[in-house]
Amino acid sequence: MRRTPARRPTIKDIARRAGVSESAVSFALNGRPGVSEATRTRVRRVAEQLGWQPSAAARALSGEGAATVGLVLARPARTLGGESFFLRLVSGVQEVLSAHGLGLLFQVVEDVGAECAVHRRWWAEHRVDGVLVVDPRAADPRPALLDELGLPAVIIGAPDDTGRPLPDHGAISTLWADDTGAMASVVGHLHALGHRRITHIAGLPELAHTRRRMAGLRAEAERRGLPEVRSVTTDYSDTEGAEATRRVLAAPRPPTALVYDNDVMAVAGLAVAAERGVPVPGGLSIVAWDDSVLCRSTHPALTALARDTAAFGRHAAEELVALLAGGPARRVQDVTPQLVVRDSTAPPGS
């Protein structure tokens, strides 16, 4: 026997029970003038008794909210297939949003200009109540745009090249981790092992955190007197990571240690070393940024910078929920990634 779906209470039901017109119910529930305070109170009491809640669609159409948070990822889609960072980040975000009855609207675009266009469209269509913004850039146009639109936002990552958070914006919070300090811990570990030629296989050069890591590498190398240290930029993909590894290992004085900006490139680099007959860690040490199951599953297992990426996502979503509830914008420094030493690093020539 088919079961009849539960019926949601409607404005018509409230009007019938409260003894008023449907338009009066609409005015009362939406806080609009046109009804007395006594009527407003009676209508709200009846709505509560019936368990009535406004639908997300109705809220969106009335311009009173969408019960949805937006996230646009401005990276070439081909580079995202194997990278687990964003999946873990989004899982943490979704955990918090679900607990607050909020949905997540996600879109991938090719560049930051397209992302800005999406934000404008979402704002004009009342599609989202706020947004999460990832991959801050130098001279990033997004904070000013979101400030102009009055769209609450949390920037995940420090937007400038020095690790400092955003300047003041009315409804924009920042959540960031210390990339410079994390890079210093990597260089310190490799230096202590005896490495003097270190190459950083970096990500996209326009991203603020890539520039910050590169600057941190240079500063730490200068502090320790290491002249043969450099960075090579890529698109974060395994293909470009492997190609960059081939180039640097073919140099007349190849590095004795490689630091990769994500786990996918580090695993690709490990495969290139095997292809060229370079033993890891005996002939080459490898370090990955952002530990993952990939880093723990290779042979040898990869030394990596580890953090709880899902928790990072939860913290970002919590900051946005607080903004949506009328809280102040905040600048929050999250936990610095910690180096987990495994079998892929050793003294050079060991």
N, C-alpha and C positions, 0 to 999 in steps of 0.2 A: 504494500500500500504506500503510495507516494505521500511524503510529508509536506504539508503546506509551509512555505518559508515564513519565518517570523516577519511581522509587519512593523515597519518603523512608524512611530507617531509623526504626524504631519502638522503643519500650521493650521490646517482645517480642523484637526482634532482639538488643538489648543483653543481655537476660536469657539468651537461648539461648547467645550466644557467651561470656558471662562465667560461665555455669553457676550462675546464681542465679535466685531467683523474681522476677517482675515487681514485686512490692511492695518487694523489697529494692532493685531498681534505682531505684524512685521515691524511697525513703528516701535512697539514696546521692546521687542527682542533686539533690535538693532540700535537702540538708544537714540532714536530720532524724535524730533518734536511732533506734536499732533495728538498726543494722548495725555491724560492726567497721570499724576504720579500714582494715584490709587489703582488706576487701570494697569499701569506699567508693572506695579508690584504684583497684582493679581495674575497677570499673564505670565510673569516669570515664575511665580509659585506653581501655577498649573503646568508649565513647561517642565519644571523640575520633577513634579509628581509623575508626569508621563514618561520621563526619561528622554526627552527630546534633545537632540544635538544638531547644530547646523551642519549640512554636508559640506565637504571640502569644495565641491563644485559650486555650491551656492555662495560660499564665502568668496571664492575667486571671482565669480560673476559680479558680486556686489562690491568688489574692490577691498574687501575687509580681510583678506589673507588667503593663502593657498594651502596652508598646512603642508608645505613642501619646501625643501632646501635644495639648492642647485649646486652642482659641481661640474665645471668644464675643464677638460684636460687638453691643453694645447700642445700636443706632440704628434709626430707622424704615427699613425695607427700601427704601422709595421714594426715599430720599435717596442711595442707594449706586450706582445704575445708571451714572451717568456719571463718577463719581470714580475716578481711576486710582491714588490714593495707596495704598489697601488692597491692590489687586491687585499693585502693585510690592512692597509690604511682605511680603505672603504669598509672593511668588515667591522673595524672599531667605530667608525662614524655611524654605520647603520645600527649598531647595537644601541647607541644612545638615542638616535632619532626614533627608533621603534618604541623605546620606552616612553617617549613623549608624544607618540601618535603622529610623528612627522614622516613624510615620505622623502625619498631622494631622487632628484631628477639629474641624470648623468648624461653628458655628451662629450664626444671626442672631436676636436677640430684640428686643423693643420697648423694654425699659428695664433699669436696673441691678438691680432687684429680681428680674426674670426671669433675669438672668445669674447672680445668686447662687444661685437655685434650680437652675440647670443645673450649677453647680459642685458643689453638694451631691449632686446625683444622680450625676454622673460619679464623684465620690469614693466614694459608697456602692456603686456598681456596678463599681468597679475599672476604669473605662473609660479613664482617662488616668493617666500617671505624673507629669505636671506641666502647667502652663498658662501661656500668654502672656496678659497683660491689657493692653488698650489703653484710651485715653480716660479717664485718671484724672480724678476729680472732687473737688471740695471735700467734706470730710466723707465720704470714700469708704468704704463698708462692706466692700469686697472684700479689702483686705490683712488685716484682722483675721479675716475668715472663713477665708481660705486658711491663715493662721497657725494658727487653731483646728483646721482639718482636717489640718494637717501636709502640705499639698499644695505642693510646690515651685512657684515662680512667678517670672516676670520681668514687672515693671510697665514698660511701654513709655511713657515720659513721666514728668515730675515730678508727683507727686500733689498738691502744695500750690500756693498762689498766689504763692510767692516764688521758685520755681525750685530750691529745695533738695530733695534726694532724700528718700526715706522714712526715718522713724525705724527703729531696728534691729528686724528681724524675722528669725527663725531661718533660713528657707529661701526668702526673697524678695529677689531682686535688682532693681535699678532701672537702666534705660537711658534717658537723657534728653538733649535738646539745649537750647541756650540760646535760648528764644523771646524773652526780654527783649532780649538782645543783637541778635537778628535784627531785631526791630521797631525798635530804635534805628538800625540801619543804613538801614532804609527811610525813616524820618523824616528822618534826616540827609541822604539823597540828595534827597528832595523839598524840604527846607528850602534846600539849596544851590542848587536850581533856581529858588527864589523863591516856592514855594508856602507860603501861610499859612492856607488853609482846607482841611483834610484830614479826610476821613471814612473810618473803618474799617468795612467791611461784614464783621462778625464771624460766627463760627459759633455753635454751641449754647452758651448762657450758663452752663450747669451744668458744662461741661468745664473742667478746671483750666488747660489750655493756652489756651483762649479767654480766661479771666479774666486769665491772665498776660500775654497779648498786649495786652489792653485796658489793664491797669495799666501796662505798658511804654510804650504809646502816650501815656497821660496824663502819665507821669513825664517822658518825653522832650519832650513839648509844653511842659510847665511849665518844664523846664530851658532851652528855647529861646525861651520867651516867646511861645507860640502859643496864643491864647485860643480860636480857632475850630477846634478839633480834637475829634472825638467818635467814638464807636463805636455801631453799630446791629447788634443780634444777629439771626440767622436760623437756619434748620435745615440750612444748608450746601447746599441744593438750588439748581438754576438758577432755579426758579420764585421762591423767596423772595429770591434774590440779585437777580433782575431787578426785582422789586417794590420792594425796598429802594432800588435805584438810582433808580427813577422818583421815589420819595418825596423823596430827598435832592436830586435835580436840580431838582425843582419848588419847592424852598425859595426864599424871597426872596433869600438870599445863598447860592447853592449852592457846594459845595466845588469847588476847582480840581484836586483830586487824590483818587482813591479807592484804598484798599488792601483787597483781598479776601482772605478766609481760605482760599480754595482756587481752583484753576484753573477749575473749572466755573462758579462765580459770576463770576469775572473775565471769562470769555468772554461770559456772559449780560449782564454790565454793559456790555461793549463793544458788544453788539448794541443795547442800550437807548440808548446814546449816539448810535449811527447813526440809530435810530428817531426821536430827538428833534432830529436835525440838529446835534449837538454834535461837533465834530471832535476826534479823538484823534490826536496829543497837543495840538493847537493850543488847543482849548477845555477839555480835560480830560485829565489824566494818570492812568494806571491801572497798578497794581502787583498781582501775584498772589503768594500764598503757595504754595510747592511747585511748582516748574517742571515742565512736562510737554510732551508733543508738542502738546497743545492750545495752550499758550502760544506755542510756536514756529511754529504753523501759521496763526495769525490775521494779519490785515492791519489795523493794524500788529502786528508781533510784540510780545508782552507782556513788559515788565520783570518779573522774577520772582525770588523767593528759591529757590535751587536747592540740592539735596542728593541724594546717592545713596540713594534710599529703599530699594532692594533691599539695599544694604549695611547700612542701618539694621536691616532685617529679619534679615539674616544675623547681625549682632552680637547681636541679641536672642536668636535661637535658640542661638547659641554660649554665651551666658550661661546659658540654661536647661539645655543639655546638660551644662555644667560642674556645675551644681547637682545634676543627676540622677546624676552620677558621684561625688557626695559632697563637692564643692568648697564653699567658704564663700560666703555671700551677699555681693554686691558692689554698690557704687554707681558707675555708670560714666557719665561725660559724653561723649556722642558729638559728632561734628563739628557746629559751628554752621552753619546754612544761610547761603549766600553770595549776595549780591545780584548778579544778572546783568542789566545795563542794556541794554534794547533800545529800539525806536522808540516805545513807548507812553508814555514820560515825556519831558517837555521843559519849559522855562520857561512859566509861565501866559501865555496870550495870544500865544504865539509864532506 
